[in-house]
Amino acid sequence: MEKSPRPDKVLDARGLTCPEPVLRTAAEVGGMAEGEVLEVIADDPASEEDVRSWARRTENELLKVWKTGKDFHFLIRKTS
């Protein structure tokens, strides 16, 4: 089993509701270099589909999604 890459930055979006986690994710990724990895932590249930959809639309690589308790974790690699 391949290990997940260590994130270069972590965005804590807990307590924020749609569309704020995705807006903050987009802003954070926008300031990163190509190939860097962002971990996003969000507790809004809508964030799971929202972040997946955003990654597809923007062609950033969604490396991993998992849940711990009520928190969703997303590892995203900036691709462009």
C-alpha positions in Angstrom: 0.0 0.0 0.0 1.4 3.4 -1.0 1.9 6.0 1.7 0.1 9.3 1.4 2.4 12.2 0.7 3.1 14.6 3.5 1.1 17.8 3.0 3.1 21.0 2.4 0.2 23.0 4.0 -2.9 22.3 6.1 -6.2 24.2 5.7 -8.5 23.9 8.7 -12.0 24.6 7.3 -13.9 23.2 10.3 -16.9 25.2 11.3 -17.3 26.7 7.8 -20.3 25.8 5.6 -20.8 25.6 1.9 -19.3 27.2 -0.2 -16.6 28.5 2.2 -14.5 25.3 2.5 -14.2 25.2 -1.3 -13.5 28.9 -1.7 -10.7 28.7 0.9 -9.3 25.6 -0.7 -9.2 27.3 -4.1 -7.5 30.4 -2.6 -4.9 28.2 -0.8 -4.1 26.0 -3.8 -3.9 29.2 -5.9 -0.9 30.4 -3.8 0.9 27.1 -3.9 3.6 25.8 -6.3 2.8 23.1 -8.8 3.3 19.7 -7.2 2.7 20.9 -3.6 0.1 19.0 -1.5 -2.6 20.6 0.6 -4.5 18.8 3.3 -8.0 20.3 3.9 -9.9 19.4 7.0 -13.7 20.2 7.0 -16.7 19.1 9.0 -19.5 20.3 6.6 -21.0 17.1 5.1 -21.4 18.9 1.8 -17.7 19.4 1.6 -17.1 15.8 0.6 -18.9 16.2 -2.8 -18.0 19.9 -3.1 -14.2 19.3 -2.8 -14.3 16.3 -5.2 -16.2 18.3 -7.8 -13.9 21.3 -7.4 -10.8 19.1 -7.9 -12.3 17.5 -11.1 -13.3 21.0 -12.5 -9.9 22.5 -11.8 -7.9 19.4 -12.7 -6.1 19.4 -9.4 -5.3 15.9 -8.2 -7.4 14.6 -5.3 -5.0 12.1 -3.8 -7.0 10.8 -0.8 -10.2 11.4 1.1 -10.9 10.0 4.5 -13.1 10.7 7.5 -12.2 10.8 11.2 -15.2 11.3 13.4 -17.1 14.2 11.9 -14.1 15.6 10.0 -13.4 15.0 6.3 -9.7 15.1 5.2 -8.7 15.8 1.6 -5.2 15.6 0.2 -4.9 17.7 -3.0 -1.9 18.0 -5.2 -1.7 21.2 -7.3 -1.2 20.2 -10.9 -1.1 23.5 -12.7 
